[in-house]
């Protein structure tokens, strides 16, 4: 089996004088991709509830009522009893190969499993059961910036498979000429540890009395009316969920942009793309219509909206190859003609959540920042908290409680007073589950 070696970080340690005869030791950390294929028959038969397991590579988060769902990248979903936010308890793991995202309406959970959309009955969250599946609706996708694809089928034998890659990091020390290594070089990597540009997620309501759950700003699934919307590459895909347990492939809306996220607000859909924000009129949920595009330089950009303002983050170091690290405020009072209000420079912005007047903004390995955005023209002068010692990928604001996911684990905070935020609990990665 062939492997691909993709250098991500090269750190140079030099010794001695820089002459043509000098030699230096160079330590390289290389990302190694090993291709594999797996039959869809095997993948489909693997979807089932299993015993709880530790969190290793956390992805997206989703909350519904007293339950929390944490994606384990490309493996499945951790089901957590969160009735006591100070003591969340793992209760089961739903094995779903090729899973990146989640949406929940009432007692039905929707999840991607490579090429398929799967629906599961979670009436008993400890014993989820598959009740429906739409096959071969997603032709390709990405995890960690590495693409998978649906392979061709042999109609006679009914053979369909997925081609994907395992990702390993290899450290090696090599001897090189010192003249080749006068200065260290750092190459950015693609948000390893989290989904890249062709994955999915969801958005909805936080209240347990509401039918839908809630996800963060990295959402790529959105529940609205009788439809589940998903975004992938340049497509907005609609599934009819009039019969919740048996979703049907309804229609696809193509765009001219690579879509990253989806955020439903009132009767509009706000789509973050690699080059801008698209606004759709969703007055007719069965036929969303594009009404405007707000363009920016190439970057990944989750978006959230409150009243007439869209809050958009752009960042570097992603599969979108961006060169900007910033927070944009966009006036969307006239959705047909969105206008920039102001741009604020950030360090490494990722997901965000607005509970006006408080904005929670994830800065990746730079932590979580909290802003008072009452004065939209001077947000940078009103940062009220900065948690530097956590990795922050995405957040969900639930009024008095804030949920946060990062490479180092899952956090919950009491944000009753945004100026005096208290950590309620943490689920760290690689910790044995009792």
C-alpha positions as CSV (number, residue, x, y, z in Angstrom):
1,X,0.0,0.0,0.0
2,X,1.5,3.4,-1.0
3,X,1.8,6.2,1.5
4,X,2.1,9.9,0.8
5,X,4.4,12.1,2.9
6,X,3.2,15.7,3.3
7,X,5.6,17.8,5.3
8,X,3.8,20.1,7.7
9,X,6.4,21.4,10.1
10,X,10.1,21.6,9.6
11,X,12.2,22.7,12.6
12,X,15.9,23.3,12.0
13,X,18.5,22.9,14.6
14,X,21.9,24.1,13.4
15,X,25.3,23.3,14.9
16,X,28.8,24.6,14.1
17,X,29.9,27.3,11.6
18,X,28.2,27.9,8.2
19,X,30.8,26.6,5.8
20,X,30.3,24.4,2.8
21,X,31.5,21.4,4.8
22,X,29.3,21.9,7.8
23,X,26.4,19.6,8.5
24,X,23.3,20.2,10.5
25,X,20.7,18.1,12.1
26,X,17.1,18.8,11.1
27,X,14.1,17.4,12.8
28,X,11.1,17.0,10.6
29,X,7.5,16.2,11.5
30,X,5.7,14.8,8.5
31,X,2.1,14.0,7.9
32,X,1.8,10.6,6.3
33,X,-1.3,9.7,4.4
34,X,-2.0,6.0,3.9
35,X,-4.8,5.3,1.4
36,X,-7.4,2.6,2.1
37,X,-10.7,1.5,0.7
38,X,-13.7,0.2,2.6
39,X,-16.9,-1.2,1.3
40,X,-20.1,0.6,1.9
41,X,-21.7,-2.7,2.9
42,X,-19.2,-2.9,5.8
43,X,-19.6,0.7,6.7
44,X,-23.4,0.5,6.8
45,X,-23.4,-2.6,8.9
46,X,-21.2,-0.9,11.5
47,X,-23.6,1.8,12.6
48,X,-24.8,0.9,16.1
49,X,-24.7,1.9,19.8
50,X,-21.7,0.8,21.7
51,X,-20.2,1.2,25.2
52,X,-19.0,4.6,26.2
53,X,-15.4,5.5,25.3
54,X,-12.9,8.2,25.9
55,X,-12.7,11.4,23.9
56,X,-9.7,11.3,21.6
57,X,-10.2,13.5,18.6
58,X,-13.2,15.8,19.3
59,X,-15.0,17.4,16.4
60,X,-18.4,19.3,16.4
61,X,-20.7,19.5,19.4
62,X,-24.5,19.5,19.5
63,X,-26.9,19.9,22.4
64,X,-30.6,18.9,22.8
65,X,-32.3,19.1,26.1
66,X,-30.3,17.4,28.8
67,X,-28.1,15.6,26.3
68,X,-24.8,16.5,24.6
69,X,-23.5,14.9,21.5
70,X,-19.8,15.2,20.7
71,X,-18.4,14.0,17.4
72,X,-15.4,11.8,17.4
73,X,-13.9,12.7,14.1
74,X,-14.7,10.1,11.4
75,X,-15.7,7.5,14.0
76,X,-19.0,8.4,15.6
77,X,-20.8,10.3,18.4
78,X,-20.3,10.4,22.1
79,X,-23.7,10.6,23.9
80,X,-23.4,12.6,27.2
81,X,-25.9,13.1,30.0
82,X,-25.5,16.8,30.7
83,X,-28.4,17.2,33.1
84,X,-25.8,18.4,35.6
85,X,-23.4,20.7,33.7
86,X,-20.9,20.5,36.6
87,X,-20.7,16.7,36.1
88,X,-21.4,15.6,32.5
89,X,-21.5,11.8,32.2
90,X,-20.8,9.6,29.1
91,X,-23.5,7.1,28.6
92,X,-22.8,5.5,25.2
93,X,-21.0,5.9,21.9
94,X,-22.8,5.6,18.5
95,X,-20.4,4.0,16.0
96,X,-20.8,5.9,12.7
97,X,-17.9,5.5,10.3
98,X,-17.2,8.7,8.3
99,X,-19.2,10.9,10.7
100,X,-18.6,14.5,11.1
101,X,-21.9,16.2,11.9
102,X,-25.1,16.0,13.8
103,X,-28.7,17.4,13.9
104,X,-31.5,16.4,16.2
105,X,-35.3,16.9,15.9
106,X,-37.4,15.5,18.7
107,X,-36.1,11.9,19.1
108,X,-34.5,11.6,15.7
109,X,-30.7,12.2,15.2
110,X,-29.4,12.8,11.7
111,X,-25.8,12.1,10.9
112,X,-23.5,11.8,7.9
113,X,-21.8,8.5,7.4
114,X,-19.4,9.1,4.5
115,X,-21.8,9.1,1.5
116,X,-25.0,8.4,3.4
117,X,-27.4,10.4,5.6
118,X,-28.4,8.3,8.5
119,X,-31.4,8.8,10.9
120,X,-31.3,7.2,14.3
121,X,-34.0,6.9,17.0
122,X,-32.5,8.2,20.3
123,X,-35.6,7.9,22.4
124,X,-33.3,5.8,24.6
125,X,-30.0,7.8,24.2
126,X,-28.0,4.9,25.6
127,X,-29.3,2.6,22.9
128,X,-29.6,4.5,19.6
129,X,-31.1,2.6,16.7
130,X,-30.9,3.2,13.0
131,X,-34.3,3.8,11.5
132,X,-33.6,5.3,8.1
133,X,-30.9,6.0,5.6
134,X,-30.5,8.0,2.3
135,X,-27.7,6.3,0.4
136,X,-25.0,7.8,-1.8
137,X,-26.1,11.5,-1.5
138,X,-22.7,12.8,-0.6
139,X,-20.1,12.0,-3.3
140,X,-17.0,13.3,-1.5
141,X,-15.8,15.1,1.6
142,X,-12.9,16.1,3.7
143,X,-11.6,15.3,7.2
144,X,-8.4,17.1,8.4
145,X,-8.0,18.6,5.0
146,X,-7.8,15.1,3.4
147,X,-10.4,14.1,0.9
148,X,-12.4,10.9,0.7
149,X,-14.5,9.9,-2.3
150,X,-17.2,7.5,-3.3
151,X,-15.8,4.9,-5.7
152,X,-17.6,3.6,-8.7
153,X,-20.0,0.7,-8.4
154,X,-20.4,-2.6,-10.1
155,X,-24.1,-2.7,-10.6
156,X,-24.1,-6.5,-11.1
157,X,-22.4,-7.2,-7.8
158,X,-23.7,-4.1,-6.1
159,X,-20.2,-3.2,-5.0
160,X,-19.6,0.4,-3.8
161,X,-16.7,1.5,-1.7
162,X,-15.1,4.6,-0.1
163,X,-11.6,5.6,-0.7
164,X,-10.1,7.5,2.3
165,X,-6.7,8.0,4.1
166,X,-5.4,7.4,7.5
167,X,-3.3,10.3,8.9
168,X,-0.2,9.7,10.9
169,X,2.6,12.1,12.0
170,X,6.2,10.8,11.7
171,X,9.2,12.5,13.4
172,X,12.6,11.9,11.9
173,X,16.0,13.5,12.2
174,X,18.1,14.0,9.0
175,X,21.5,15.4,8.2
176,X,21.6,18.4,5.8
177,X,23.9,21.1,4.7
178,X,23.8,24.0,7.1
179,X,23.8,26.4,4.1
180,X,20.4,25.0,3.2
181,X,19.1,25.8,6.7
182,X,20.0,29.3,7.6
183,X,16.7,29.9,9.2
184,X,13.8,27.7,10.5
185,X,10.8,27.3,8.3
186,X,7.2,26.8,9.5
187,X,4.6,25.5,7.1
188,X,1.0,25.9,8.2
189,X,-1.2,22.8,8.5
190,X,-4.9,22.3,7.9
191,X,-6.6,22.6,11.3
192,X,-5.5,19.1,12.1
193,X,-7.8,17.7,14.8
194,X,-10.9,19.2,13.3
195,X,-13.0,18.9,10.1
196,X,-11.9,20.9,7.1
197,X,-13.8,22.4,4.3
198,X,-16.1,19.7,3.1
199,X,-17.7,18.4,6.3
200,X,-21.1,19.0,7.9
201,X,-22.8,20.3,11.1
202,X,-26.1,21.7,12.3
203,X,-28.0,24.6,13.9
204,X,-31.3,24.9,15.7
205,X,-32.9,25.8,19.0
206,X,-31.5,25.3,22.5
207,X,-34.7,24.8,24.5
208,X,-35.6,21.3,25.5
209,X,-39.2,22.3,24.8
210,X,-38.3,23.0,21.2
211,X,-38.1,20.2,18.6
212,X,-34.6,21.1,17.4
213,X,-31.3,21.0,19.1
214,X,-28.5,23.5,18.8
215,X,-25.0,23.4,17.3
216,X,-22.2,25.9,17.0
217,X,-21.2,28.3,14.2
218,X,-19.4,25.7,12.2
219,X,-22.8,24.3,11.3
220,X,-23.3,22.6,8.0
221,X,-26.7,21.0,8.8
222,X,-29.7,23.2,9.5
223,X,-33.2,22.1,10.5
224,X,-36.0,24.4,9.3
225,X,-39.7,23.6,8.8
226,X,-40.0,20.2,7.2
227,X,-36.4,20.2,5.8
228,X,-32.9,19.3,6.7
229,X,-30.4,21.5,4.8
230,X,-26.8,20.3,4.3
231,X,-24.0,22.1,2.6
232,X,-21.1,20.5,0.7
233,X,-18.7,22.1,-1.7
234,X,-20.9,24.3,-3.9
235,X,-24.2,22.6,-3.0
236,X,-27.0,23.3,-0.7
237,X,-28.8,20.0,-0.3
238,X,-32.4,19.7,0.9
239,X,-33.9,16.6,2.6
240,X,-37.6,16.3,3.3
241,X,-38.1,15.2,6.9
242,X,-42.0,15.3,6.9
243,X,-41.6,11.7,8.1
244,X,-38.7,12.4,10.5
245,X,-37.4,8.8,10.7
246,X,-37.4,8.4,6.9
247,X,-35.8,11.5,5.3
248,X,-35.9,11.7,1.5
249,X,-33.6,13.3,-1.0
250,X,-35.6,16.4,-2.1
251,X,-33.4,18.8,-4.2
252,X,-30.0,20.4,-4.6
253,X,-29.3,24.1,-5.1
254,X,-26.0,24.8,-6.8
255,X,-23.9,28.0,-6.1
256,X,-20.7,29.4,-7.6
257,X,-18.9,29.2,-4.2
258,X,-17.4,26.6,-1.9
259,X,-19.7,26.6,1.1
260,X,-18.3,26.3,4.6
261,X,-21.1,26.8,7.0
262,X,-24.9,27.5,7.2
263,X,-26.7,29.6,9.8
264,X,-30.5,29.9,9.6
265,X,-31.9,33.2,11.0
266,X,-35.6,34.2,10.8
267,X,-36.6,33.5,7.1
268,X,-33.0,33.7,5.8
269,X,-30.1,31.3,5.4
270,X,-26.6,32.8,5.8
271,X,-24.0,30.6,4.1
272,X,-20.3,31.1,4.9
273,X,-18.1,30.3,1.9
274,X,-14.4,30.3,1.2
275,X,-14.7,33.7,-0.5
276,X,-17.7,35.4,1.1
277,X,-21.1,35.2,2.6
278,X,-24.2,34.2,0.6
279,X,-27.7,35.2,1.8
280,X,-30.7,33.1,0.8
281,X,-34.3,34.0,1.1
282,X,-36.0,31.0,2.8
283,X,-39.6,32.3,2.9
284,X,-40.4,29.2,0.9
285,X,-38.4,26.5,2.7
286,X,-38.8,24.1,-0.2
287,X,-37.1,26.5,-2.6
288,X,-34.4,28.8,-1.0
289,X,-33.4,31.6,-3.3
290,X,-30.1,33.4,-3.4
291,X,-30.5,37.1,-3.0
292,X,-27.0,38.5,-2.4
293,X,-23.3,37.7,-2.0
294,X,-20.9,39.6,0.3
295,X,-17.4,38.8,-0.9
296,X,-14.0,38.9,0.8
297,X,-10.5,37.5,0.3
298,X,-10.0,33.7,0.3
299,X,-10.6,32.4,3.8
300,X,-12.9,30.1,5.8
301,X,-15.7,32.1,7.5
302,X,-18.3,30.9,10.0
303,X,-21.1,33.5,10.5
304,X,-23.7,34.2,13.1
305,X,-26.4,36.8,13.0
306,X,-28.2,39.0,15.5
307,X,-30.9,41.5,14.4
308,X,-29.3,43.4,11.5
309,X,-25.7,42.5,12.0
310,X,-23.8,39.4,10.8
311,X,-20.6,38.6,12.7
312,X,-18.1,36.8,10.4
313,X,-14.7,35.4,11.3
314,X,-11.9,34.9,8.7
315,X,-8.7,33.0,9.4
316,X,-5.4,31.8,8.0
317,X,-3.9,28.4,8.2
318,X,-6.9,26.4,6.8
319,X,-7.8,24.5,3.6
320,X,-9.2,27.8,2.4
321,X,-5.6,29.2,2.2
322,X,-6.6,32.5,3.8
323,X,-4.3,35.3,4.7
324,X,-6.6,37.2,7.0
325,X,-7.3,36.9,10.7
326,X,-10.2,39.1,11.4
327,X,-13.7,39.6,12.7
328,X,-16.0,41.4,10.2
329,X,-19.3,43.1,11.1
330,X,-21.7,43.3,8.2
331,X,-24.9,45.3,8.0
332,X,-27.6,42.9,6.7
333,X,-30.6,45.2,7.4
334,X,-31.1,45.1,3.6
335,X,-30.3,41.4,2.8
336,X,-30.1,42.2,-0.9
337,X,-27.3,44.6,-0.3
338,X,-25.1,43.7,2.7
339,X,-22.5,46.3,3.7
340,X,-19.3,46.2,5.7
341,X,-19.5,48.0,9.1
342,X,-16.1,47.4,10.4
343,X,-13.2,44.9,10.5
344,X,-11.3,44.0,13.6
345,X,-8.0,42.2,13.6
346,X,-7.8,38.9,15.5
347,X,-5.2,36.2,16.0
348,X,-6.7,32.9,14.9
349,X,-10.5,33.2,14.9
350,X,-12.6,30.2,14.5
351,X,-16.2,29.7,15.8
352,X,-18.3,32.3,17.5
353,X,-21.6,32.8,19.3
354,X,-23.7,35.9,20.0
355,X,-25.8,36.4,23.1
356,X,-26.3,40.1,22.7
357,X,-24.5,42.2,23.8
358,X,-22.0,39.5,24.5
359,X,-19.9,37.9,21.7
360,X,-17.9,34.7,22.4
361,X,-15.1,34.3,19.9
362,X,-12.8,31.2,19.6
363,X,-9.2,32.0,18.8
364,X,-7.9,28.5,18.3
365,X,-4.8,27.9,20.3
366,X,-5.0,31.6,21.4
367,X,-8.0,30.7,23.6
368,X,-11.5,32.2,24.0
369,X,-12.2,35.9,23.9
370,X,-15.4,37.6,25.2
371,X,-16.5,41.0,23.9
372,X,-19.2,43.5,24.7
373,X,-20.5,44.5,21.2
374,X,-22.9,47.2,22.3
375,X,-20.8,49.7,20.4
376,X,-20.2,48.1,17.1
377,X,-17.6,50.7,16.2
378,X,-15.3,50.0,19.2
379,X,-15.5,46.3,19.9
380,X,-11.8,46.0,20.2
381,X,-11.9,48.4,23.2
382,X,-14.4,46.2,25.0
383,X,-12.9,42.8,25.4
384,X,-14.1,41.7,28.9
385,X,-12.5,38.3,29.2
386,X,-9.7,36.3,27.6
387,X,-9.1,32.6,28.5
388,X,-5.6,32.0,27.0
389,X,-4.9,28.5,28.3
390,X,-7.5,26.6,26.3
391,X,-7.9,25.5,22.7
392,X,-11.1,27.0,21.3
393,X,-12.7,25.7,18.1
394,X,-16.4,26.4,18.5
395,X,-18.9,27.5,21.1
396,X,-22.6,27.3,21.8
397,X,-24.2,30.0,24.0
398,X,-27.2,28.9,26.0
399,X,-27.9,32.0,27.9
400,X,-26.4,31.4,31.4
401,X,-24.2,28.5,30.1
402,X,-21.5,28.4,27.5
403,X,-20.3,25.2,25.8
404,X,-16.9,25.1,24.1
405,X,-15.0,22.4,22.1
406,X,-11.3,22.4,21.3
407,X,-8.5,20.1,20.6
408,X,-7.9,19.6,24.3
409,X,-11.4,18.7,25.2
410,X,-14.9,20.0,26.0
411,X,-15.6,22.8,28.5
412,X,-18.7,24.3,30.1
413,X,-18.8,27.7,31.7
414,X,-21.3,29.7,33.9
415,X,-21.6,33.0,32.0
416,X,-24.4,34.5,34.1
417,X,-22.0,37.4,34.5
418,X,-19.8,37.6,31.4
419,X,-17.3,39.6,33.4
420,X,-16.9,36.9,35.9
421,X,-17.0,33.6,33.9
422,X,-16.6,30.4,35.9
423,X,-15.6,27.0,34.6
424,X,-18.2,24.4,35.4
425,X,-16.7,21.3,34.0
426,X,-14.2,19.9,31.5
427,X,-14.0,16.6,29.6
428,X,-10.3,16.3,28.6
429,X,-9.1,14.2,25.7
430,X,-7.5,10.9,26.3
431,X,-9.0,10.4,29.8
432,X,-10.4,7.0,30.8
433,X,-14.2,7.0,31.2
434,X,-15.4,5.5,34.5
